[in-house]
Amino acid sequence: MDLTSILGFIIGTAMLLGGQALEGGNIGQLMQITAAMIVLGGTCGAVIISFPAKQLGDAFMYLRDVYGSLKVDFDEIIAEIIRYATKARREGIIALEKDAQDASDTLLQLGLESVADGVDPSLVKEMLETQFAQLEARVAGGAKVWESAGAYSPTFGIIGAVMGLIQVMQNLSDPTKLGAGIAVAFVATIYGLFAANLVFIPFSTKIKTKYAKVFTKKEIIIEGILSIQAGESPALIERKLNAYVLDKHINTAD
């Protein structure tokens, strides 16, 4: 569980509601179903129009990583690569064919199988980088969905405000209906800004931040595979791979 995501949302919401209370208001004043329907429903519709179903599915799949734990242990993956490098040095690259099936990462498995099969180094690099690029594109696409939702929601908040003001103008002769229209107008704006800045945009940012370390892990794997294929010594490979890790004490992407 990612406590920072949960704590950030709780603190942000609590401070907003606390500020409302200090101004003499109450939570009930912010509970406007009509405003919520306009902002959230409009934003949902705009997002669905903007992206294909596969990308929308990816966005919700990566959402679990916002509040869940996405661990990336650089020491572990480097140690695994060094074990393969040592075995290749002693028994030959073809000996890695059996180990490929037990590799901890699909990219590492692909690399070991390709190297053991004697695939040309340039082709191995191309295949690994292609798979890596596909992952980057998929994550970026999922994050883009939430980023776009964050861009749409304030606009629908404004639409809700305008709709509320229209109701106010149409009922100037009936003071009993003015309050409801004004409430929808202002609360819709709050909903739009709240959803954008405390929900949607933070979702996008968190996904990108967490997967940055996943991408570093993939880069380590690619470098390790190519180094093994080049016949470099395990000691040299370890030094090269450790250079990717700027802070050895931060080995998780929680």
Secondary structure as UniProt FT lines:
FT   HELIX           3..22
FT   TURN            23..24
FT   HELIX           27..30
FT   HELIX           33..36
FT   HELIX           37..41
FT   HELIX           42..50
FT   HELIX           53..67
FT   HELIX           74..91
FT   HELIX           93..95
FT   HELIX           96..100
FT   TURN            101..102
FT   HELIX           106..116
FT   TURN            117..118
FT   HELIX           121..170
FT   TURN            171..173
FT   HELIX           175..177
FT   HELIX           178..195
FT   HELIX           196..200
FT   HELIX           201..229
FT   TURN            230..231
FT   HELIX           234..242
FT   TURN            243..244
FT   TURN            248..249
//
